[in-house]
Amino acid sequence: MTVTIYHNTACGTSRNTLAMIREAGIEPSIVDYVKSPPTRAELVRMIAKAGLTPRAAMRNKGDLYAELGLADAALSDDALIDTMTAHPILIERPFVVTDKGVRLCRPADLVREILP
């Protein structure tokens, strides 16, 4: 089984999710999504396969969210995707992609739904 985690080493939930994947006996492909972000198309696909909206996939903590006025409910899904593509730190983490599906693993336990 192929497993990819879009990971941020500074995030405790992301580290816990990675540990759960490894506990399942899988060494995943690890993507530091801040340094190597998904393309816009990949991001749209992950969000859709996870059953989320762009807003639900956006990190709303931190100064950048407030500085960019992203709490504005009038912002379109396309505008939110464009902003996450331009500023990947705004992508909520960690996304995990497996043959069984995609999950935004918050909480980390959600990863178990898509592992063998």
C-alpha positions, 0 to 999 in steps of 0.5 A, spaced: 500 500 500 502 506 498 501 512 503 503 519 503 503 524 508 503 531 507 507 533 513 509 539 518 514 537 523 512 542 527 505 540 528 504 535 534 498 532 530 502 531 524 508 527 528 502 523 531 499 521 525 506 519 522 507 515 528 501 511 527 502 510 520 509 507 522 506 503 528 502 500 522 508 497 519 508 502 513 513 507 511 510 512 508 512 517 503 513 524 507 512 530 503 514 537 507 508 540 504 510 547 506 517 546 502 514 542 496 506 544 496 501 540 492 499 543 486 493 546 485 489 540 482 492 536 487 490 540 493 483 540 490 483 533 489 485 531 496 480 536 499 474 533 494 476 525 496 477 527 503 469 530 503 471 537 505 470 544 503 476 548 502 474 552 508 474 546 512 481 544 509 484 551 511 488 552 517 485 558 521 490 559 526 496 564 526 497 571 524 497 570 516 489 567 516 487 574 520 492 578 516 489 576 509 482 576 512 480 569 510 475 569 515 470 573 510 465 568 509 464 571 502 470 568 499 469 563 494 472 556 494 476 558 488 479 564 492 481 559 498 484 554 494 488 560 490 490 562 497 492 555 500 496 554 493 500 561 494 501 560 502 501 552 503 502 554 511 495 555 510 493 548 508 491 544 515 495 538 516 496 532 516 493 530 509 494 522 508 493 519 502 492 512 501 489 507 496 483 506 501 482 514 501 484 521 503 483 524 510 485 530 514 487 527 520 485 531 525 485 528 530 490 523 528 486 517 529 482 518 523 488 515 519 486 508 521 480 509 517 485 509 511 490 504 513 490 496 512 
